[in-house]
Amino acid sequence: MRAYLDIETTFSGSISVIGIYRPDVGTTQLVGGGVSDLRLYESLEGISTIVTFNGSGFDLPMIRKRLFADLKAEYAHRDLLYVCRKRGLRGGLKVVEQILGIARETQGVSGWDAPRLWHRFETYADQSALTTLLSYNYEDVVNLAILEALLDGDVAHELVSGVQVLMK
């Protein structure tokens, strides 16, 4: 069983959101005080493979540094960044999505916006900033499943739309 994982970080480098999409249960988002090693492992229960985009260079090292959870040692890992590179697809996830025609409702929002959105939520209780951040992260993890299906030549299966948000 696979899980598609992506994190968002704050200006200080802590993890603000961990998004996990599992075809069997849908999407779980660990947010703010809900980001913990215990909740992460609970969300990954029954998973054998974690799929990321640049997770080798960013997501998994950050999780190890901040939560002391060495996911790379405990799960098989497939980093779609390297699969894309081998197929001549260059650029970040959003560029690859555009090349392959994977749609986004949060078009124009980037990883650079994530800390700004979290700051607006934390500092000013801006709920729309949190909603945008969570929507952006949701599309990141769900689109990873679509990207993997396209790269593997599979028909992308219908994705579960349920989202579980775990906050402090």
N, C-alpha and C positions, 0 to 999 in steps of 0.2 A: 504494500500500500504506500502511496506517495502523499507527501504534503508539500505545498508550494508556499514558500516563506519569503517575507520581505520586512525589513525594519525601517523605521523613521527615527531620526535623532534630533536632539535639541542643540542649541548653540553651544552648550557646555559639553556636548558629546555623550550625554546620557541617552538612553533609549526611551522615546516617547510612545512608540507604537510598535508592536510586533503583530503582523498580519499573517495568518495561516489559513490557506484554503485547502480543504480536503474534499475530494469528490464524494466521499461517503457521508460527510456530516455538514458540509458547507464551510462558511468562513467564520473564524474566531479572530477577534482583535483584542489583544492585551494592551491596555492604555494607561499611561501615567503610573499611578500607584498599583495598577493591576499587572504591571510588568514584573514578573518574578520567575525565578527558575522553576519553582513548583508548578505554577500555572502553565509555563511553557511546556514542561514535561507532561502535564495532564493533557494539554492540547495535542501533543504528539503521540499519545498512547496508541499503540498498535501500528505505528508508522515504521517502515523500514528504510525509505528513501526520502531525503529532503531535496527539493528542486528550488534553485535560486537563479537570479541573474546577477553576476558578480558577487555572489555570496562568499566565494573563496577569498576575495580581496576586501570585502567590507562587512557584510551581515554576520557571518559566522565568527570572524575575529572580534567584532564588537560584542556579540553575545557572550563570547568566552571572557572578554575583558570585563564587561559590566555585570554579568550574572554568574560567572565562573562555571558556565555550562559548555562543555566541549562537544558540541553537536557533531563536528567533523569526525571525532573519534568514536562516537556512539551510533551514528547512522551512515548509511551510504549517502553520497552527495552527488548531485548532478548540477553543474553550473552551466546554464544555457548560454552564457556569454561566450564560452569556448566552443560550444556547438555552433553558434552563429559565426564566429570567426573562421572556423574550418569550412564554412559554406559561403564565405565571402561577404557576410553581413557585418558591416562595421557600424559603430556608434553605440549609444546607450540603448536601454530598453525602449524608450519612446521612439527613437529613430527607427529601430528594427520593427516596432509595431506599425509605424507609418508605411515602411517599405512593404510589409506583408498585408497591409489593409486591416489591421486589428484596431477597432474603434475604441474611443475613450470619451466619456462624458466630461472628464476633468482635463480635456485637451488644454494645453498651455500651462498647466501646473507641473512643476518639476521637483526633483529632489532638493533643489536649492530653496524651494518655497516651504518645505516641510518644517524647518526650524522656525521660520517666521510665523507660520500658522499656529504652531504650538505655543510660541511666545504670546501671540494675540489671545489665545485661549487662556493660558495661565495668568497673564497679567491683567487682562481686561474682561475675563469671563466671556469672551466672544464665542458664542455657541456656533455661529456660522463658520468661523475659522476651524473649529474642531470638526464640524460636519464635512467641510471641504477636505481636511486632512484625512479623515477616515474614509471618505469616498475615493480619494486618490490612492490610499494604501489598499483598499478593497480591489480597485481596478488593477493595481500592480500584481496582486497575488492571483486573481482570477485570470488575468491575461497571461500569466506564466503558464497556466495549464493549456490555454489556447495556443500559445507560442510553441510549447513542447509538442502538441498534437500536430501542428503544421510542420514543424521541423522533422517529425518522425513520419510524416505522410499519412497520419490518421485523420479521420473525420473528428473534429472537435465535438465532444459530447455535450449534451445540454448541462449547463452548470447550475448547481443549487444556489438560490439567491439568498438564503437565510444568513444573517450575520449575527454573531454573538459578540457583544462588546463587554469586556471585563475591566472595570475601573476600580480604583480605591473607593 
